[in-house]
């Protein structure tokens, strides 16, 4: 069998992090495109771009939640298996901390 792209929670977490960074980059471009469309008085284009911006924000929100869930799963796996805890591996972007889980080792 071939190698699976997300064999570990850590690899899935890294992928979600990269995807979130790309979404934020695209969102910055879309905001600039909205300003151009407004300046050009292209109302339909500006409205469509605002919808794109809204959907990108939704996606970012969901990716943030997914990142926190993956982090929780990683912490729980380490707790259950007795793996050593690496606090640096559990770092999340500022403002994206989830509520503490009972017995969570990084709290």
Number of C-alpha atoms within 10 A of each C-alpha: 3 4 6 7 9 12 9 11 14 16 13 16 21 15 15 18 18 11 15 20 14 13 17 15 11 15 20 12 12 18 16 12 16 21 13 14 18 14 11 11 11 12 13 11 16 21 14 13 20 16 12 17 19 13 13 18 15 12 16 20 14 13 19 21 15 16 24 20 14 20 22 20 14 19 23 17 13 16 15 9 9 9 11 9 14 11 10 7 10 16 12 15 10 6 7 13 14 14 9 11 12 7 10 12 14 14 8
